[in-house]
């Protein structure tokens, strides 16, 4: 996990300390439930209206209202509020939950573009909170990219693939 955090910092340009400044900010109590709901709504309205078909298609099999709910419940929980997400869906397990999607650097940047726009259009978020949130989002986006890349590499390691080719039967 530590190597993924280091990779995320390197790729995102956000230090681990800046990424997790949210842990000392109590943003849930500063901003409130409605602000996170509005932020998630603003974000997914942009995502589902994106001009880029390749990006929109990532979300094509997802119900927009459920996506909004998942995001704001996760954010409320992560920013110091009640564990809404875990109560309904279990542990967030971000890498595992995002594994089915093409989590690439290009997709991360497009996601971050929309989140930046959503932050700017959510008037109840002060500038200091926006900076903390964007640092968290940027670092987390690249944490997911690093995690998915690592899982993909583990699935196709040369030794593992070669062993499977040499011994196609498990019982020999």
BELQUINOR-V728913 format. One record per backbone hydrogen bond with DSSP energy under -1.0 kcal/mol. CO is the residue of the C=O (numbers start at 1). NH is the residue of the N-H. If there is no record, write none. Layout:
co nh
CO NH
CO NH
This chain:
co nh
1 5
2 6
3 7
4 8
5 9
6 10
7 11
8 12
9 13
15 19
16 20
18 21
20 23
21 24
22 25
26 30
27 31
28 32
32 36
33 37
34 38
35 39
36 40
37 41
38 42
39 43
40 44
41 45
42 46
43 47
44 48
47 50
52 56
53 57
55 58
56 59
59 62
63 67
64 68
65 69
66 70
67 71
68 72
69 73
70 74
71 75
72 76
73 77
74 78
75 79
76 81
77 80
79 28
82 84
83 87
84 88
85 89
86 90
93 97
94 98
98 101
101 103
102 104
104 108
105 109
106 110
107 111
108 112
109 113
110 114
111 115
112 116
113 117
114 118
115 119
116 120
117 121
122 125
126 130
127 131
128 132
129 133
130 134
131 135
132 136
133 137
134 138
135 139
136 140
137 141
138 142
139 143
140 144
141 145
142 146
143 147
144 148
145 149
146 150
147 151
148 152
149 153
150 154
151 155
157 161
158 162
159 163
160 164
161 165
162 166
163 167
